[in-house]
Amino acid sequence: MSEIKMSGRLVAIGMLALAVAVVGLAGCDLIVLPGPGDGGDVGDGGDGGDGGDGGDTTPAEFTAASVTRGGAMYDKWWKVAGVDAPAETHALWATRSDTESNTRTGEDTWRCKECHGWDYKGVDGAYSSGSHRTGIAGIFGTTMTPQAVFDLLKTVHGFGTAGLSDGDIWDLAKFVLEGQIDTDEIIADGLFTGTDLDGGQSTYDASCSACHGADGLTVPPGGPDDFDAFVGFLSNDNPWEFQHKVRYGQPGTSMPAQAGLLTVEEVGDLGAFSQTLPTEAQ
């Protein structure tokens, strides 16, 4: 998932809080960045990072939240929430440790995946190098509580002032804590490791071919005239993105989420079959 500018106070704490936000969320060692007018130490996870206001009690809002909707919001939350896309670069973008590799601006800097990756492992995963590298940690394996994740997303990440409702943010928190998978279980060295190609083809024929065609080269409904992210291309070019879109759909389109229908193994088999399809129209 036009941008509403963060308040001066949020920007002021942003530089200090980024390390808490992204590194603390991933459960990695904390790297403290000095904030304006504050050179003191920051404790583990910052305010609420080790339990939040809810302690061991799971908020009812989290229990009722939609992990599927949250997974789509991880991609492009504004498409899911039906709000304007942010027009300006995220206030915390300049604090990323690698400012040279990833030079994107504007709405791209607000996409969760742009910092944490399609494999959810940030700098320790597929975004360890290349044009998407930011040096920011992933979110995979976080031990933060639901309330702490919600507070982090709403305040430090600025989603509360960017147009998301509390319900939207709870959905995103639900995905962070319950919707991720370890992509290493189905992807190795850029290849899906599924071994049941027949099963993968059966899943494709039943769930994908109606919109993408038997060979994966049909432009799906609503696709642009210059569409080229064909099934064979995307599954080979970025298998981590492919698995996420299979599981949570394409925001802003009618593509359905399969996370509640397919097991992780079945997603791996579907990916392996998809990588046998042609990568471009002839």
JOTAZI-V60480 format. One record per pair of residues at least 4 apart in sequence whose ideal C-beta (glycine too) atoms are under 6 Angstrom apart, sorted by the first residue. I is the first residue (numbers start at 1). GAP is how many residues later the second one is. If there is no record, write none. Layout:
I/GAP ; I/GAP
This chain:
1/72 ; 1/76 ; 1/79 ; 1/80 ; 1/163 ; 1/167 ; 2/82 ; 2/85 ; 3/83 ; 3/84 ; 3/85 ; 4/157 ; 4/158 ; 6/4 ; 6/5 ; 6/85 ; 6/152 ; 6/155 ; 11/80 ; 12/24 ; 13/4 ; 14/77 ; 14/78 ; 15/18 ; 15/20 ; 15/80 ; 16/17 ; 16/19 ; 17/4 ; 17/139 ; 18/74 ; 18/77 ; 19/4 ; 19/12 ; 19/13 ; 19/14 ; 20/4 ; 20/22 ; 20/26 ; 21/131 ; 21/135 ; 22/114 ; 22/115 ; 23/5 ; 23/7 ; 23/8 ; 23/114 ; 24/21 ; 24/25 ; 25/114 ; 25/117 ; 26/111 ; 26/112 ; 26/113 ; 26/116 ; 27/114 ; 27/115 ; 27/116 ; 28/109 ; 32/10 ; 34/5 ; 42/4 ; 44/6 ; 45/4 ; 45/5 ; 48/4 ; 48/100 ; 48/103 ; 49/99 ; 51/4 ; 51/94 ; 52/93 ; 52/95 ; 52/96 ; 53/94 ; 54/5 ; 54/93 ; 58/4 ; 58/5 ; 58/88 ; 59/87 ; 59/88 ; 61/109 ; 62/84 ; 62/108 ; 65/105 ; 65/106 ; 65/109 ; 66/105 ; 67/107 ; 67/108 ; 67/111 ; 67/112 ; 68/189 ; 68/191 ; 69/102 ; 70/101 ; 70/102 ; 70/104 ; 70/105 ; 71/104 ; 71/108 ; 71/177 ; 72/8 ; 72/176 ; 72/177 ; 72/179 ; 73/4 ; 73/7 ; 73/99 ; 74/38 ; 74/101 ; 75/176 ; 76/175 ; 77/4 ; 78/5 ; 78/7 ; 79/172 ; 79/173 ; 80/171 ; 81/83 ; 81/87 ; 83/80 ; 85/22 ; 86/21 ; 86/24 ; 89/4 ; 89/16 ; 89/17 ; 89/20 ; 90/19 ; 90/20 ; 93/16 ; 96/38 ; 96/39 ; 96/40 ; 97/38 ; 98/35 ; 98/36 ; 98/37 ; 101/32 ; 102/30 ; 102/31 ; 102/32 ; 104/4 ; 104/5 ; 108/6 ; 112/4 ; 113/5 ; 115/19 ; 115/21 ; 116/4 ; 116/6 ; 116/22 ; 116/23 ; 117/4 ; 117/5 ; 117/8 ; 117/9 ; 117/10 ; 118/122 ; 118/123 ; 118/126 ; 119/6 ; 119/7 ; 119/64 ; 119/121 ; 120/18 ; 120/19 ; 120/20 ; 120/60 ; 121/4 ; 121/17 ; 121/19 ; 122/14 ; 122/15 ; 122/16 ; 123/5 ; 123/12 ; 124/14 ; 126/114 ; 127/5 ; 127/6 ; 129/4 ; 139/37 ; 140/40 ; 144/4 ; 144/5 ; 146/27 ; 149/24 ; 149/27 ; 150/19 ; 150/23 ; 151/4 ; 152/4 ; 153/4 ; 153/6 ; 153/16 ; 153/19 ; 154/5 ; 154/6 ; 154/15 ; 158/4 ; 159/5 ; 159/10 ; 164/4 ; 164/5 ; 174/4 ; 175/4 ; 181/83 ; 183/4 ; 183/57 ; 186/6 ; 186/7 ; 186/82 ; 187/5 ; 187/52 ; 188/5 ; 192/47 ; 192/76 ; 192/79 ; 192/80 ; 192/83 ; 194/6 ; 194/74 ; 194/75 ; 194/78 ; 196/73 ; 197/75 ; 197/76 ; 199/70 ; 200/69 ; 200/70 ; 200/72 ; 200/73 ; 201/72 ; 203/4 ; 203/63 ; 203/67 ; 204/4 ; 204/66 ; 204/69 ; 205/4 ; 208/4 ; 209/5 ; 211/9 ; 212/4 ; 212/6 ; 212/8 ; 212/19 ; 213/4 ; 213/5 ; 215/62 ; 215/63 ; 216/14 ; 216/15 ; 216/16 ; 216/61 ; 217/13 ; 217/64 ; 219/4 ; 219/8 ; 222/31 ; 223/4 ; 229/5 ; 231/43 ; 231/46 ; 232/45 ; 232/46 ; 232/47 ; 233/4 ; 233/46 ; 234/8 ; 235/4 ; 235/7 ; 235/36 ; 235/39 ; 235/40 ; 236/39 ; 236/43 ; 239/32 ; 243/24 ; 244/4 ; 245/5 ; 246/12 ; 246/21 ; 247/11 ; 247/12 ; 248/9 ; 248/11 ; 249/6 ; 249/7 ; 249/8 ; 250/5 ; 258/4 ; 262/4 ; 262/5
